[in-house]
Amino acid sequence: MFNRPACLVSYFAAWNSHGIDEIRQHVSDAFGTNTRYFDPHRVATGVEEFSACLAEFRTQRPDAEIVWTSGVDSHHHLHRYTWEVRIAKQAIVAGYDVVEVDVAGKIVAVFSFFGPLPDIG
């Protein structure tokens, strides 16, 4: 098992939860006060806004599963890793996150990117 900080385990559990109460609980376990989340399609601040984003995602993709595709690389309260969204075990999108945590190990900010990095050309 890769070294996965507890906040990231809760964060992934939130993405894979189906009920809003379960989502909120996992997000509350992962996030600090006024945590910020950014991806190419959404921005959210705090537990309630991010929980609403996850509930919307779950409505749009009820059968989706978010899975780790790498270990976690960490330094200076920062973590990065890759992931995939899968439906029926088929990847529909891949990406990576850079996550900042506070001294208590709670998420301060998530910067999520979709797809591979662009070519240098």
Backbone atoms as SQL, in Angstrom:
CREATE TABLE atoms (id INTEGER PRIMARY KEY, chain TEXT, resi INTEGER, resn TEXT, atom TEXT, x REAL, y REAL, z REAL);
INSERT INTO atoms VALUES
  (1, 'A', 1, 'MET', 'N', 0.861, -1.185, 0.000),
  (2, 'A', 1, 'MET', 'CA', 0.000, 0.000, 0.000),
  (3, 'A', 1, 'MET', 'C', 0.898, 1.235, 0.000),
  (4, 'A', 2, 'PHE', 'N', 0.571, 2.181, -0.847),
  (5, 'A', 2, 'PHE', 'CA', 1.308, 3.434, -0.914),
  (6, 'A', 2, 'PHE', 'C', 1.025, 4.271, 0.322),
  (7, 'A', 3, 'ASN', 'N', 1.954, 5.156, 0.654),
  (8, 'A', 3, 'ASN', 'CA', 1.736, 6.093, 1.744),
  (9, 'A', 3, 'ASN', 'C', 0.683, 7.112, 1.303),
  (10, 'A', 4, 'ARG', 'N', -0.481, 7.028, 1.887),
  (11, 'A', 4, 'ARG', 'CA', -1.576, 7.930, 1.535),
  (12, 'A', 4, 'ARG', 'C', -2.035, 8.653, 2.794),
  (13, 'A', 5, 'PRO', 'N', -1.799, 9.951, 2.866),
  (14, 'A', 5, 'PRO', 'CA', -2.255, 10.695, 4.038),
  (15, 'A', 5, 'PRO', 'C', -3.753, 10.524, 4.254),
  (16, 'A', 6, 'ALA', 'N', -4.170, 10.539, 5.508),
  (17, 'A', 6, 'ALA', 'CA', -5.576, 10.311, 5.871),
  (18, 'A', 6, 'ALA', 'C', -6.513, 11.280, 5.156),
  (19, 'A', 7, 'CYS', 'N', -6.097, 12.531, 5.000),
  (20, 'A', 7, 'CYS', 'CA', -6.973, 13.500, 4.335),
  (21, 'A', 7, 'CYS', 'C', -7.231, 13.102, 2.885),
  (22, 'A', 8, 'LEU', 'N', -6.232, 12.510, 2.213),
  (23, 'A', 8, 'LEU', 'CA', -6.423, 12.094, 0.827),
  (24, 'A', 8, 'LEU', 'C', -7.282, 10.839, 0.731),
  (25, 'A', 9, 'VAL', 'N', -7.155, 9.955, 1.706),
  (26, 'A', 9, 'VAL', 'CA', -8.025, 8.769, 1.740),
  (27, 'A', 9, 'VAL', 'C', -9.481, 9.223, 1.895),
  (28, 'A', 10, 'SER', 'N', -9.729, 10.183, 2.785),
  (29, 'A', 10, 'SER', 'CA', -11.088, 10.714, 2.969),
  (30, 'A', 10, 'SER', 'C', -11.569, 11.453, 1.727),
  (31, 'A', 11, 'TYR', 'N', -10.665, 12.179, 1.080),
  (32, 'A', 11, 'TYR', 'CA', -10.991, 12.914, -0.142),
  (33, 'A', 11, 'TYR', 'C', -11.464, 11.958, -1.241),
  (34, 'A', 12, 'PHE', 'N', -10.724, 10.862, -1.460),
  (35, 'A', 12, 'PHE', 'CA', -11.140, 9.867, -2.451),
  (36, 'A', 12, 'PHE', 'C', -12.445, 9.195, -2.028),
  (37, 'A', 13, 'ALA', 'N', -12.607, 8.916, -0.743),
  (38, 'A', 13, 'ALA', 'CA', -13.859, 8.317, -0.261),
  (39, 'A', 13, 'ALA', 'C', -15.035, 9.243, -0.546),
  (40, 'A', 14, 'ALA', 'N', -14.826, 10.548, -0.419),
  (41, 'A', 14, 'ALA', 'CA', -15.898, 11.507, -0.725),
  (42, 'A', 14, 'ALA', 'C', -16.295, 11.427, -2.195),
  (43, 'A', 15, 'TRP', 'N', -15.305, 11.381, -3.090),
  (44, 'A', 15, 'TRP', 'CA', -15.600, 11.268, -4.520),
  (45, 'A', 15, 'TRP', 'C', -16.361, 9.986, -4.840),
  (46, 'A', 16, 'ASN', 'N', -16.101, 8.932, -4.098),
  (47, 'A', 16, 'ASN', 'CA', -16.720, 7.637, -4.378),
  (48, 'A', 16, 'ASN', 'C', -17.980, 7.378, -3.571),
  (49, 'A', 17, 'SER', 'N', -18.412, 8.346, -2.773),
  (50, 'A', 17, 'SER', 'CA', -19.635, 8.208, -1.980),
  (51, 'A', 17, 'SER', 'C', -20.853, 8.563, -2.825),
  (52, 'A', 18, 'HIS', 'N', -22.007, 8.091, -2.379),
  (53, 'A', 18, 'HIS', 'CA', -23.239, 8.338, -3.133),
  (54, 'A', 18, 'HIS', 'C', -24.240, 9.219, -2.407),
  (55, 'A', 19, 'GLY', 'N', -24.334, 9.150, -1.113),
  (56, 'A', 19, 'GLY', 'CA', -25.284, 9.969, -0.377),
  (57, 'A', 19, 'GLY', 'C', -24.648, 11.265, 0.094),
  (58, 'A', 20, 'ILE', 'N', -25.433, 12.356, 0.099),
  (59, 'A', 20, 'ILE', 'CA', -24.891, 13.658, 0.469),
  (60, 'A', 20, 'ILE', 'C', -24.356, 13.666, 1.896),
  (61, 'A', 21, 'ASP', 'N', -24.992, 12.962, 2.824),
  (62, 'A', 21, 'ASP', 'CA', -24.477, 12.929, 4.198),
  (63, 'A', 21, 'ASP', 'C', -23.120, 12.233, 4.264),
  (64, 'A', 22, 'GLU', 'N', -22.982, 11.150, 3.517),
  (65, 'A', 22, 'GLU', 'CA', -21.710, 10.435, 3.468),
  (66, 'A', 22, 'GLU', 'C', -20.630, 11.301, 2.803),
  (67, 'A', 23, 'ILE', 'N', -21.008, 11.974, 1.726),
  (68, 'A', 23, 'ILE', 'CA', -20.076, 12.887, 1.051),
  (69, 'A', 23, 'ILE', 'C', -19.606, 13.957, 2.027),
  (70, 'A', 24, 'ARG', 'N', -20.557, 14.632, 2.689),
  (71, 'A', 24, 'ARG', 'CA', -20.207, 15.704, 3.639),
  (72, 'A', 24, 'ARG', 'C', -19.278, 15.207, 4.740),
  (73, 'A', 25, 'GLN', 'N', -19.533, 14.017, 5.252),
  (74, 'A', 25, 'GLN', 'CA', -18.702, 13.488, 6.328),
  (75, 'A', 25, 'GLN', 'C', -17.260, 13.292, 5.858),
  (76, 'A', 26, 'HIS', 'N', -17.090, 12.681, 4.697),
  (77, 'A', 26, 'HIS', 'CA', -15.737, 12.473, 4.177),
  (78, 'A', 26, 'HIS', 'C', -15.042, 13.804, 3.850),
  (79, 'A', 27, 'VAL', 'N', -15.785, 14.745, 3.272),
  (80, 'A', 27, 'VAL', 'CA', -15.208, 16.052, 2.965),
  (81, 'A', 27, 'VAL', 'C', -14.817, 16.762, 4.261),
  (82, 'A', 28, 'SER', 'N', -15.669, 16.685, 5.274),
  (83, 'A', 28, 'SER', 'CA', -15.346, 17.296, 6.571),
  (84, 'A', 28, 'SER', 'C', -14.101, 16.672, 7.182),
  (85, 'A', 29, 'ASP', 'N', -13.932, 15.365, 7.008),
  (86, 'A', 29, 'ASP', 'CA', -12.739, 14.680, 7.525),
  (87, 'A', 29, 'ASP', 'C', -11.472, 15.125, 6.788),
  (88, 'A', 30, 'ALA', 'N', -11.612, 15.459, 5.516),
  (89, 'A', 30, 'ALA', 'CA', -10.454, 15.783, 4.674),
  (90, 'A', 30, 'ALA', 'C', -10.090, 17.264, 4.692),
  (91, 'A', 31, 'PHE', 'N', -11.091, 18.129, 4.663),
  (92, 'A', 31, 'PHE', 'CA', -10.879, 19.556, 4.434),
  (93, 'A', 31, 'PHE', 'C', -10.680, 20.337, 5.719),
  (94, 'A', 32, 'GLY', 'N', -9.864, 21.386, 5.611),
  (95, 'A', 32, 'GLY', 'CA', -9.752, 22.383, 6.669),
  (96, 'A', 32, 'GLY', 'C', -10.796, 23.465, 6.427),
  (97, 'A', 33, 'THR', 'N', -10.704, 24.525, 7.198),
  (98, 'A', 33, 'THR', 'CA', -11.625, 25.652, 7.049),
  (99, 'A', 33, 'THR', 'C', -11.373, 26.353, 5.720),
  (100, 'A', 34, 'ASN', 'N', -12.438, 26.583, 4.974),
  (101, 'A', 34, 'ASN', 'CA', -12.374, 27.322, 3.705),
  (102, 'A', 34, 'ASN', 'C', -11.419, 26.725, 2.678),
  (103, 'A', 35, 'THR', 'N', -11.304, 25.406, 2.664),
  (104, 'A', 35, 'THR', 'CA', -10.503, 24.741, 1.637),
  (105, 'A', 35, 'THR', 'C', -11.002, 25.157, 0.259),
  (106, 'A', 36, 'ARG', 'N', -10.076, 25.290, -0.664),
  (107, 'A', 36, 'ARG', 'CA', -10.423, 25.661, -2.035),
  (108, 'A', 36, 'ARG', 'C', -10.153, 24.480, -2.956),
  (109, 'A', 37, 'TYR', 'N', -11.043, 24.274, -3.938),
  (110, 'A', 37, 'TYR', 'CA', -10.917, 23.205, -4.919),
  (111, 'A', 37, 'TYR', 'C', -11.038, 23.828, -6.306),
  (112, 'A', 38, 'PHE', 'N', -10.122, 23.443, -7.201),
  (113, 'A', 38, 'PHE', 'CA', -10.133, 23.950, -8.577),
  (114, 'A', 38, 'PHE', 'C', -9.932, 22.793, -9.534),
  (115, 'A', 39, 'ASP', 'N', -10.786, 22.682, -10.548),
  (116, 'A', 39, 'ASP', 'CA', -10.525, 21.799, -11.682),
  (117, 'A', 39, 'ASP', 'C', -10.971, 22.542, -12.935),
  (118, 'A', 40, 'PRO', 'N', -10.773, 21.997, -14.118),
  (119, 'A', 40, 'PRO', 'CA', -11.117, 22.735, -15.332),
  (120, 'A', 40, 'PRO', 'C', -12.596, 23.109, -15.452),
  (121, 'A', 41, 'HIS', 'N', -13.485, 22.447, -14.674),
  (122, 'A', 41, 'HIS', 'CA', -14.916, 22.693, -14.807),
  (123, 'A', 41, 'HIS', 'C', -15.577, 23.310, -13.593),
  (124, 'A', 42, 'ARG', 'N', -14.905, 23.297, -12.449),
  (125, 'A', 42, 'ARG', 'CA', -15.552, 23.779, -11.241),
  (126, 'A', 42, 'ARG', 'C', -14.557, 24.389, -10.277),
  (127, 'A', 43, 'VAL', 'N', -15.081, 25.275, -9.438),
  (128, 'A', 43, 'VAL', 'CA', -14.334, 25.882, -8.335),
  (129, 'A', 43, 'VAL', 'C', -15.259, 25.838, -7.130),
  (130, 'A', 44, 'ALA', 'N', -14.709, 25.477, -5.974),
  (131, 'A', 44, 'ALA', 'CA', -15.524, 25.422, -4.756),
  (132, 'A', 44, 'ALA', 'C', -14.661, 25.846, -3.570),
  (133, 'A', 45, 'THR', 'N', -15.299, 26.484, -2.615),
  (134, 'A', 45, 'THR', 'CA', -14.643, 26.860, -1.363),
  (135, 'A', 45, 'THR', 'C', -15.447, 26.284, -0.211),
  (136, 'A', 46, 'GLY', 'N', -14.786, 25.544, 0.650),
  (137, 'A', 46, 'GLY', 'CA', -15.419, 25.020, 1.850),
  (138, 'A', 46, 'GLY', 'C', -16.148, 23.706, 1.636),
  (139, 'A', 47, 'VAL', 'N', -16.531, 23.126, 2.764),
  (140, 'A', 47, 'VAL', 'CA', -17.162, 21.806, 2.794),
  (141, 'A', 47, 'VAL', 'C', -18.482, 21.795, 2.031),
  (142, 'A', 48, 'GLU', 'N', -19.335, 22.777, 2.254),
  (143, 'A', 48, 'GLU', 'CA', -20.668, 22.757, 1.622),
  (144, 'A', 48, 'GLU', 'C', -20.580, 22.894, 0.105),
  (145, 'A', 49, 'GLU', 'N', -19.789, 23.846, -0.382),
  (146, 'A', 49, 'GLU', 'CA', -19.678, 24.029, -1.832),
  (147, 'A', 49, 'GLU', 'C', -19.067, 22.806, -2.501),
  (148, 'A', 50, 'PHE', 'N', -18.004, 22.262, -1.892),
  (149, 'A', 50, 'PHE', 'CA', -17.378, 21.100, -2.504),
  (150, 'A', 50, 'PHE', 'C', -18.286, 19.881, -2.428),
  (151, 'A', 51, 'SER', 'N', -18.990, 19.705, -1.324),
  (152, 'A', 51, 'SER', 'CA', -19.951, 18.594, -1.213),
  (153, 'A', 51, 'SER', 'C', -21.017, 18.703, -2.290),
  (154, 'A', 52, 'ALA', 'N', -21.480, 19.921, -2.571),
  (155, 'A', 52, 'ALA', 'CA', -22.474, 20.126, -3.630),
  (156, 'A', 52, 'ALA', 'C', -21.886, 19.760, -5.000),
  (157, 'A', 53, 'CYS', 'N', -20.610, 20.090, -5.232),
  (158, 'A', 53, 'CYS', 'CA', -19.945, 19.700, -6.491),
  (159, 'A', 53, 'CYS', 'C', -19.915, 18.189, -6.634),
  (160, 'A', 54, 'LEU', 'N', -19.586, 17.495, -5.539),
  (161, 'A', 54, 'LEU', 'CA', -19.520, 16.031, -5.599),
  (162, 'A', 54, 'LEU', 'C', -20.897, 15.425, -5.803),
  (163, 'A', 55, 'ALA', 'N', -21.915, 15.981, -5.173),
  (164, 'A', 55, 'ALA', 'CA', -23.280, 15.479, -5.361),
  (165, 'A', 55, 'ALA', 'C', -23.700, 15.656, -6.821),
  (166, 'A', 56, 'GLU', 'N', -23.343, 16.784, -7.429),
  (167, 'A', 56, 'GLU', 'CA', -23.651, 17.021, -8.845),
  (168, 'A', 56, 'GLU', 'C', -22.908, 16.017, -9.727),
  (169, 'A', 57, 'PHE', 'N', -21.617, 15.816, -9.446),
  (170, 'A', 57, 'PHE', 'CA', -20.842, 14.821, -10.184),
  (171, 'A', 57, 'PHE', 'C', -21.500, 13.443, -10.078),
  (172, 'A', 58, 'ARG', 'N', -21.904, 13.073, -8.875),
  (173, 'A', 58, 'ARG', 'CA', -22.500, 11.751, -8.636),
  (174, 'A', 58, 'ARG', 'C', -23.815, 11.617, -9.395),
  (175, 'A', 59, 'THR', 'N', -24.583, 12.691, -9.518),
  (176, 'A', 59, 'THR', 'CA', -25.833, 12.677, -10.294),
  (177, 'A', 59, 'THR', 'C', -25.538, 12.456, -11.775),
  (178, 'A', 60, 'GLN', 'N', -24.494, 13.115, -12.272),
  (179, 'A', 60, 'GLN', 'CA', -24.124, 13.004, -13.682),
  (180, 'A', 60, 'GLN', 'C', -23.467, 11.669, -14.006),
  (181, 'A', 61, 'ARG', 'N', -22.720, 11.126, -13.062),
  (182, 'A', 61, 'ARG', 'CA', -21.954, 9.895, -13.274),
  (183, 'A', 61, 'ARG', 'C', -22.161, 8.925, -12.109),
  (184, 'A', 62, 'PRO', 'N', -23.373, 8.386, -11.951),
  (185, 'A', 62, 'PRO', 'CA', -23.660, 7.554, -10.777),
  (186, 'A', 62, 'PRO', 'C', -22.815, 6.286, -10.686),
  (187, 'A', 63, 'ASP', 'N', -22.322, 5.790, -11.805),
  (188, 'A', 63, 'ASP', 'CA', -21.540, 4.549, -11.793),
  (189, 'A', 63, 'ASP', 'C', -20.037, 4.784, -11.822),
  (190, 'A', 64, 'ALA', 'N', -19.613, 6.034, -11.752),
  (191, 'A', 64, 'ALA', 'CA', -18.189, 6.349, -11.830),
  (192, 'A', 64, 'ALA', 'C', -17.466, 5.969, -10.541),
  (193, 'A', 65, 'GLU', 'N', -16.213, 5.593, -10.715),
  (194, 'A', 65, 'GLU', 'CA', -15.327, 5.304, -9.595),
  (195, 'A', 65, 'GLU', 'C', -14.035, 6.081, -9.830),
  (196, 'A', 66, 'ILE', 'N', -13.545, 6.759, -8.793),
  (197, 'A', 66, 'ILE', 'CA', -12.283, 7.473, -8.879),
  (198, 'A', 66, 'ILE', 'C', -11.235, 6.591, -8.216),
  (199, 'A', 67, 'VAL', 'N', -10.163, 6.284, -8.947),
  (200, 'A', 67, 'VAL', 'CA', -9.135, 5.373, -8.434),
  (201, 'A', 67, 'VAL', 'C', -7.758, 6.011, -8.535),
  (202, 'A', 68, 'TRP', 'N', -6.886, 5.628, -7.608),
  (203, 'A', 68, 'TRP', 'CA', -5.486, 6.048, -7.638),
  (204, 'A', 68, 'TRP', 'C', -4.794, 5.331, -8.796),
  (205, 'A', 69, 'THR', 'N', -3.900, 6.018, -9.488),
  (206, 'A', 69, 'THR', 'CA', -3.082, 5.364, -10.506),
  (207, 'A', 69, 'THR', 'C', -1.600, 5.593, -10.248),
  (208, 'A', 70, 'SER', 'N', -1.291, 6.127, -9.083),
  (209, 'A', 70, 'SER', 'CA', 0.105, 6.305, -8.674),
  (210, 'A', 70, 'SER', 'C', 0.169, 6.337, -7.155),
  (211, 'A', 71, 'GLY', 'N', 1.385, 6.348, -6.670),
  (212, 'A', 71, 'GLY', 'CA', 1.603, 6.639, -5.261),
  (213, 'A', 71, 'GLY', 'C', 1.514, 8.139, -5.050),
  (214, 'A', 72, 'VAL', 'N', 1.772, 8.563, -3.819),
  (215, 'A', 72, 'VAL', 'CA', 1.723, 9.974, -3.463),
  (216, 'A', 72, 'VAL', 'C', 3.153, 10.477, -3.280),
  (217, 'A', 73, 'ASP', 'N', 3.480, 11.530, -4.001),
  (218, 'A', 73, 'ASP', 'CA', 4.777, 12.200, -3.887),
  (219, 'A', 73, 'ASP', 'C', 4.549, 13.444, -3.035),
  (220, 'A', 74, 'SER', 'N', 5.341, 13.617, -1.974),
  (221, 'A', 74, 'SER', 'CA', 5.072, 14.686, -1.009),
  (222, 'A', 74, 'SER', 'C', 6.326, 15.462, -0.640),
  (223, 'A', 75, 'HIS', 'N', 6.133, 16.761, -0.421),
  (224, 'A', 75, 'HIS', 'CA', 7.152, 17.602, 0.212),
  (225, 'A', 75, 'HIS', 'C', 6.503, 18.920, 0.632),
  (226, 'A', 76, 'HIS', 'N', 7.001, 19.525, 1.695),
  (227, 'A', 76, 'HIS', 'CA', 6.579, 20.848, 2.153),
  (228, 'A', 76, 'HIS', 'C', 5.052, 21.030, 2.192),
  (229, 'A', 77, 'HIS', 'N', 4.351, 20.110, 2.795),
  (230, 'A', 77, 'HIS', 'CA', 2.884, 20.179, 2.906),
  (231, 'A', 77, 'HIS', 'C', 2.184, 20.125, 1.552),
  (232, 'A', 78, 'LEU', 'N', 2.850, 19.575, 0.553),
  (233, 'A', 78, 'LEU', 'CA', 2.261, 19.392, -0.768),
  (234, 'A', 78, 'LEU', 'C', 2.289, 17.917, -1.129),
  (235, 'A', 79, 'HIS', 'N', 1.230, 17.481, -1.819),
  (236, 'A', 79, 'HIS', 'CA', 1.138, 16.102, -2.297),
  (237, 'A', 79, 'HIS', 'C', 0.719, 16.140, -3.762),
  (238, 'A', 80, 'ARG', 'N', 1.255, 15.205, -4.541),
  (239, 'A', 80, 'ARG', 'CA', 0.781, 15.051, -5.923),
  (240, 'A', 80, 'ARG', 'C', 0.646, 13.564, -6.223),
  (241, 'A', 81, 'TYR', 'N', -0.289, 13.257, -7.107),
  (242, 'A', 81, 'TYR', 'CA', -0.588, 11.875, -7.468),
  (243, 'A', 81, 'TYR', 'C', -1.451, 11.899, -8.716),
  (244, 'A', 82, 'THR', 'N', -1.564, 10.737, -9.370),
  (245, 'A', 82, 'THR', 'CA', -2.438, 10.619, -10.537),
  (246, 'A', 82, 'THR', 'C', -3.648, 9.764, -10.190),
  (247, 'A', 83, 'TRP', 'N', -4.695, 9.926, -10.979),
  (248, 'A', 83, 'TRP', 'CA', -5.965, 9.240, -10.743),
  (249, 'A', 83, 'TRP', 'C', -6.670, 9.023, -12.089),
  (250, 'A', 84, 'GLU', 'N', -7.711, 8.203, -12.038),
  (251, 'A', 84, 'GLU', 'CA', -8.610, 8.017, -13.185),
  (252, 'A', 84, 'GLU', 'C', -10.044, 7.978, -12.697),
  (253, 'A', 85, 'VAL', 'N', -10.930, 8.453, -13.548),
  (254, 'A', 85, 'VAL', 'CA', -12.362, 8.217, -13.373),
  (255, 'A', 85, 'VAL', 'C', -12.682, 7.028, -14.269),
  (256, 'A', 86, 'ARG', 'N', -13.265, 5.997, -13.678),
  (257, 'A', 86, 'ARG', 'CA', -13.606, 4.783, -14.427),
  (258, 'A', 86, 'ARG', 'C', -15.092, 4.503, -14.322),
  (259, 'A', 87, 'ILE', 'N', -15.619, 3.981, -15.411),
  (260, 'A', 87, 'ILE', 'CA', -16.978, 3.445, -15.439),
  (261, 'A', 87, 'ILE', 'C', -16.864, 2.046, -16.023),
  (262, 'A', 88, 'ALA', 'N', -17.409, 1.076, -15.311),
  (263, 'A', 88, 'ALA', 'CA', -17.308, -0.327, -15.718),
  (264, 'A', 88, 'ALA', 'C', -15.853, -0.706, -15.995),
  (265, 'A', 89, 'LYS', 'N', -14.957, -0.231, -15.134),
  (266, 'A', 89, 'LYS', 'CA', -13.518, -0.537, -15.178),
  (267, 'A', 89, 'LYS', 'C', -12.801, 0.064, -16.378),
  (268, 'A', 90, 'GLN', 'N', -13.487, 0.925, -17.131),
  (269, 'A', 90, 'GLN', 'CA', -12.871, 1.604, -18.272),
  (270, 'A', 90, 'GLN', 'C', -12.607, 3.061, -17.908),
  (271, 'A', 91, 'ALA', 'N', -11.372, 3.518, -18.138),
  (272, 'A', 91, 'ALA', 'CA', -11.029, 4.907, -17.849),
  (273, 'A', 91, 'ALA', 'C', -11.762, 5.838, -18.805),
  (274, 'A', 92, 'ILE', 'N', -12.421, 6.860, -18.247),
  (275, 'A', 92, 'ILE', 'CA', -13.071, 7.866, -19.089),
  (276, 'A', 92, 'ILE', 'C', -12.331, 9.197, -19.029),
  (277, 'A', 93, 'VAL', 'N', -11.569, 9.406, -17.982),
  (278, 'A', 93, 'VAL', 'CA', -10.702, 10.578, -17.874),
  (279, 'A', 93, 'VAL', 'C', -9.609, 10.264, -16.862),
  (280, 'A', 94, 'ALA', 'N', -8.428, 10.769, -17.135),
  (281, 'A', 94, 'ALA', 'CA', -7.305, 10.621, -16.211),
  (282, 'A', 94, 'ALA', 'C', -6.795, 12.016, -15.878),
  (283, 'A', 95, 'GLY', 'N', -6.065, 12.106, -14.799),
  (284, 'A', 95, 'GLY', 'CA', -5.509, 13.399, -14.445),
  (285, 'A', 95, 'GLY', 'C', -4.588, 13.294, -13.249),
  (286, 'A', 96, 'TYR', 'N', -4.248, 14.455, -12.727),
  (287, 'A', 96, 'TYR', 'CA', -3.425, 14.486, -11.529),
  (288, 'A', 96, 'TYR', 'C', -3.851, 15.654, -10.661),
  (289, 'A', 97, 'ASP', 'N', -3.571, 15.536, -9.382),
  (290, 'A', 97, 'ASP', 'CA', -3.867, 16.585, -8.414),
  (291, 'A', 97, 'ASP', 'C', -2.584, 17.026, -7.732),
  (292, 'A', 98, 'VAL', 'N', -2.558, 18.285, -7.372),
  (293, 'A', 98, 'VAL', 'CA', -1.585, 18.823, -6.440),
  (294, 'A', 98, 'VAL', 'C', -2.410, 19.343, -5.269),
  (295, 'A', 99, 'VAL', 'N', -2.092, 18.855, -4.079),
  (296, 'A', 99, 'VAL', 'CA', -2.884, 19.155, -2.889),
  (297, 'A', 99, 'VAL', 'C', -1.986, 19.781, -1.832),
  (298, 'A', 100, 'GLU', 'N', -2.425, 20.906, -1.292),
  (299, 'A', 100, 'GLU', 'CA', -1.733, 21.534, -0.175),
  (300, 'A', 100, 'GLU', 'C', -2.478, 21.200, 1.112),
  (301, 'A', 101, 'VAL', 'N', -1.735, 20.848, 2.153),
  (302, 'A', 101, 'VAL', 'CA', -2.336, 20.551, 3.455),
  (303, 'A', 101, 'VAL', 'C', -1.748, 21.490, 4.511),
  (304, 'A', 102, 'ASP', 'N', -2.485, 21.652, 5.607),
  (305, 'A', 102, 'ASP', 'CA', -1.995, 22.476, 6.703),
  (306, 'A', 102, 'ASP', 'C', -1.201, 21.619, 7.693),
  (307, 'A', 103, 'VAL', 'N', -0.730, 22.219, 8.779),
  (308, 'A', 103, 'VAL', 'CA', 0.097, 21.491, 9.738),
  (309, 'A', 103, 'VAL', 'C', -0.676, 20.382, 10.442),
  (310, 'A', 104, 'ALA', 'N', -2.008, 20.483, 10.458),
  (311, 'A', 104, 'ALA', 'CA', -2.846, 19.444, 11.064),
  (312, 'A', 104, 'ALA', 'C', -3.152, 18.319, 10.083),
  (313, 'A', 105, 'GLY', 'N', -2.678, 18.446, 8.832),
  (314, 'A', 105, 'GLY', 'CA', -2.928, 17.414, 7.833),
  (315, 'A', 105, 'GLY', 'C', -4.270, 17.540, 7.134),
  (316, 'A', 106, 'LYS', 'N', -4.924, 18.694, 7.255),
  (317, 'A', 106, 'LYS', 'CA', -6.192, 18.936, 6.557),
  (318, 'A', 106, 'LYS', 'C', -5.910, 19.633, 5.228),
  (319, 'A', 107, 'ILE', 'N', -6.728, 19.368, 4.227),
  (320, 'A', 107, 'ILE', 'CA', -6.546, 19.945, 2.898),
  (321, 'A', 107, 'ILE', 'C', -6.848, 21.447, 2.928),
  (322, 'A', 108, 'VAL', 'N', -5.900, 22.217, 2.395),
  (323, 'A', 108, 'VAL', 'CA', -6.034, 23.664, 2.239),
  (324, 'A', 108, 'VAL', 'C', -6.523, 23.985, 0.823),
  (325, 'A', 109, 'ALA', 'N', -5.937, 23.305, -0.180),
  (326, 'A', 109, 'ALA', 'CA', -6.301, 23.550, -1.577),
  (327, 'A', 109, 'ALA', 'C', -6.031, 22.306, -2.408),
  (328, 'A', 110, 'VAL', 'N', -6.901, 22.095, -3.407),
  (329, 'A', 110, 'VAL', 'CA', -6.737, 21.022, -4.382),
  (330, 'A', 110, 'VAL', 'C', -6.721, 21.668, -5.763),
  (331, 'A', 111, 'PHE', 'N', -5.674, 21.368, -6.527),
  (332, 'A', 111, 'PHE', 'CA', -5.560, 21.816, -7.906),
  (333, 'A', 111, 'PHE', 'C', -5.576, 20.560, -8.766),
  (334, 'A', 112, 'SER', 'N', -6.678, 20.347, -9.475),
  (335, 'A', 112, 'SER', 'CA', -6.886, 19.123, -10.232),
  (336, 'A', 112, 'SER', 'C', -6.781, 19.417, -11.721),
  (337, 'A', 113, 'PHE', 'N', -6.011, 18.595, -12.426),
  (338, 'A', 113, 'PHE', 'CA', -5.798, 18.746, -13.862),
  (339, 'A', 113, 'PHE', 'C', -6.276, 17.478, -14.556),
  (340, 'A', 114, 'PHE', 'N', -6.903, 17.649, -15.739),
  (341, 'A', 114, 'PHE', 'CA', -7.424, 16.538, -16.497),
  (342, 'A', 114, 'PHE', 'C', -6.518, 16.267, -17.691),
  (343, 'A', 115, 'GLY', 'N', -6.330, 14.993, -17.988),
  (344, 'A', 115, 'GLY', 'CA', -5.579, 14.602, -19.164),
  (345, 'A', 115, 'GLY', 'C', -4.082, 14.729, -18.989),
  (346, 'A', 116, 'PRO', 'N', -3.347, 14.316, -20.028),
  (347, 'A', 116, 'PRO', 'CA', -1.875, 14.382, -19.965),
  (348, 'A', 116, 'PRO', 'C', -1.392, 15.822, -20.140),
  (349, 'A', 117, 'LEU', 'N', -0.144, 16.040, -19.785),
  (350, 'A', 117, 'LEU', 'CA', 0.471, 17.339, -20.041),
  (351, 'A', 117, 'LEU', 'C', 0.623, 17.533, -21.540),
  (352, 'A', 118, 'PRO', 'N', 0.555, 18.777, -22.009),
  (353, 'A', 118, 'PRO', 'CA', 0.718, 19.006, -23.446),
  (354, 'A', 118, 'PRO', 'C', 2.150, 18.739, -23.896),
  (355, 'A', 119, 'ASP', 'N', 2.282, 18.428, -25.170),
  (356, 'A', 119, 'ASP', 'CA', 3.613, 18.246, -25.753),
  (357, 'A', 119, 'ASP', 'C', 4.387, 19.558, -25.702),
  (358, 'A', 120, 'ILE', 'N', 5.689, 19.454, -25.732),
  (359, 'A', 120, 'ILE', 'CA', 6.561, 20.614, -25.652),
  (360, 'A', 120, 'ILE', 'C', 6.516, 21.473, -26.917),
  (361, 'A', 121, 'GLY', 'N', 6.187, 20.862, -28.041),
  (362, 'A', 121, 'GLY', 'CA', 6.213, 21.535, -29.340),
  (363, 'A', 121, 'GLY', 'C', 5.286, 22.636, -29.441);
